[in-house]
Every structure is written in structure tokens, then in C-alpha cells.
Amino acid sequence: MRCRTWASVAILKTPYSRASANHVPSRFRLYSTNDSWEPLRILFCGSDEFSSASLRALHAEHLRDPQSIASIDVVHRPAKRVDRGLKTIRHVPISGVAQELNLPVHERDTFTGWEPPKPNGSSINLVVAVSFGLFVPPRILKSAKYGGLNVHPSLLPQFRGAAPLQHTILQGNKYTGVTLQTLDPHAFDHGDIISQVPIRIPRPDKITFQGLLELVTPEATKLLTDGIRDRLFLNPPKTSKPRTGPLPIHAHKIRPDHKYIDPRRGMTMYISRQYRALGRLWSYLWTGSEKKRVIFNHIEFHHFPEKSGKRGKLSADLNAIHSLPSKAPNGPKLWYTPYLEDKGDIIIRTPERAKGLRIKDMTVEGQQSKKAADVLSSIGYKHGELRCIVWTLPELELGKPQEQPEKPQEE
């Protein structure tokens, strides 16, 4: 075998906290030259739109150079029943993409007892997992000559976990990035970092999950295909562990309660980030006789002009709510947020200078979606010119959830 040469481009500067997250790190990349290798027989594990783009890119590379990628087999999880009554069957997006590309497909919800395919009688020699959601066990990785690769939509080790894009928005970061790493045989997102590309986020105060996905996806597919062309799977380098700096934020899986608006935490711009990252939010409002679950369908950033009379009015209303009852008769504790009506929308003030939230549409449980002002005209508090959203508070205090990293599924 001929000698192997490693070269590096730039210096890796990895962020570990939001405080350091406003500086965009340098591009980091390693590449291999002068080595013999086999044409790749790839086992591609994926699920969603992000991983589907990587699959398309690898398939295009296979058509361009079949001596580089000889075959691609696709593994994805089975379709699931969703919605009320579990009447709707939802297929993973990559299933249709694999069929469109006429690639062999394997549905797996566990790797236990399963042996990888042998395209044309030869064993799989590289596993590629992108946004898969199922742990690839050591047995499968060891059976592949070149191990495994993963492309992750963050600058690892920041935002390890199932929802890096959502947490990038929730933290209000001004940049993101993509990372090419090896697949670790023991833990999610703990592989050796091979290559990273930082990406500045345009308008981080307005970026949505879909917008961020569309921003990082092309860079991720390019990072993966470049890694294949540069043979980065050949004896990849070991990543040294950082010795200083705050611990990175874990991008835990999003649960329904993460979409809950807790008024005690303040009507801040975090709610805007929450909506842009997670979609429709929910909470409980008091109708005057009972609490109702209400979905906030559309929330936007609102800018108050300098010396705005509307912002001044809402500031004055905050003083007026102290005289309102803090508990419903024989009912829950209550919390009040003053609002103004504007063309069917409602506007609430936030503590941040000249900033507010505009809520356009709401849905009360059991009813159709309506303009926010129409909803609150029947269930909100009104006295003179004072208008308030009346929230019901949970009986138990909502502390900060204790998030744990996702555990690999054992075989």
C-alpha cells in the first residue's frame, strides 16, 4: 500500500457557548492523498428532508463516478401511524426519494438480528448516517471496512443531539455550521471531527426552522461529497478533547411541552424564537368560567417606532393589572398580559427595547382558527380601554426540564 499523507486547512475554533457564538470559527478540513482504496459500497441510513438531500448528492456522485461509489443501499425506519386515532400513516421522506432513485431499500426499527446486504456479492464497506434517529451499533460499523461517516447540522460539539437546528434558533445564535464526523460506536454525535464549515445566519431575529434548514442543507451535502472525493474515510484523525470552556449545549429532542408558553417566564422575544424554531405554540387561557387549551397559530416580531404611543399605553396597562384578581373563584391562579388590537391582530409588549410580539391567529380547543382579536373578544379580560390575555397557571411549578442526551439503542 502506498504512503498516506494528511494535510489540514485552517485551524478549528469550536464554540462551546452562546456567549462565544457570535464569532464565526474558521473552516476546518482534513484530506487524504496517495492511498489505495476500494470502490465504496455504501449503507446509507436516513429519514428526513435533510438526509434526503445527502442521499441525492451521493447518488449523483455514484452516477458521475461509479468507480468511486459502486453501490448505495438505503436503510430507513418504518412508516408510523400518527394523528388522533392513529388513522394516518406517515412515511419517512427518504423512502420516496430512494424509490425515485431506484435504490435498494431496507426498513428497520432495530438492527438486532439484521445483517447488512451484500451488493453484487460484496460486503458494505462504508456506513453513512444522516439525521437517522437510530443508533448504528458497533457490530455494523466494525463490519464495514471504512467504518462510518455522519454529517451533522451544527459545529460540534455544540448542539449534539436530535434537534440542532431548533436549538440554534432557540439560543438566538448568529451563526451555525455543518460538521463531518466519524460514527462513534458508543454514543450519538461523539465521533472524531473531520471537517467543519461555519455559516453566518442572515437575519437571525427572523430565521425560521425551514429557512435554517434550507441554509445548511447545500453546505452539508457538499461537505459529505467532498469528504467522499477526498477519501476522508481512510484512517480519519482523532479529535482532541477540549480542556477549557463552558460545556456545549445539548440539542435534546423536542417534546410537546417545549411548545408551551409559560407567562411567568415573561413575554420576551424568546417566544418569537420558540415559534420560529418549533412552530405553533400552546397554553391555557381563562374564559371567565373555565380554562381552555389555546393554540397560537401565527406569531411575528413587532417593532414599535421610537416614542411609540402604543408601547407607552401597554407600559401603563402593566401597572393597572396589579389590581386584578390573581385567582379565579374556586379556580386556578391567573396571569394577565395587556394587549392592543390592530387589524384583527393583537400586539403585546416585550421588555426588549422597541420590540413586541404580534399574534395573528389563535385556535381555542374545539373551535376553528380565528383572528386573535376575535378570540380574545370572547375569552379575554376587558375593562374600559384595558385589554388582557388571561392565562391560567399550572398547579405545579414548571422548573427548567432536566434534559438528558439521547441514549443509544442497544442491540
Buried (B, 14 or more C-beta within 10 A) or exposed (E): EEEEEEEEEEEBBBBBEBEBBEEBBEBBBBBBEEEEBEBBBBBBBBBBBBBBBBBBBBBBBBEEEEEBBBBBBBBBBEEEEEEEEEEEEEEBBBBEBBEEBEBEBBEEEEBEEBEBBEBEEEBBBBBBBBBBBBBBBBBBBEBBBBBBBBBBBBBBBBBBBBBBBBBBBBBBBBBBBBBBBBBBBEEBBBBBBBBBBBBEBEEBEEBBBEBBBEBBBEBBBBBBBBBBBBBBBBEBBEBEEEEEEEEBBBBBEBEEEBBBBBBEEEBBBBBBBBBBBBBBBBBBBBBEEEBBEBBBBBBBBBEBEEEBEBBEBBEEBEEBBEEBEEEBEEBBBBBBBBBBBBEEBBBBBBEEEEBBBBBBBBBBEEEEBBBBBEBBEEBBBEEEEBBBBBBBBEEEEEEEEEBEBBEBBEE
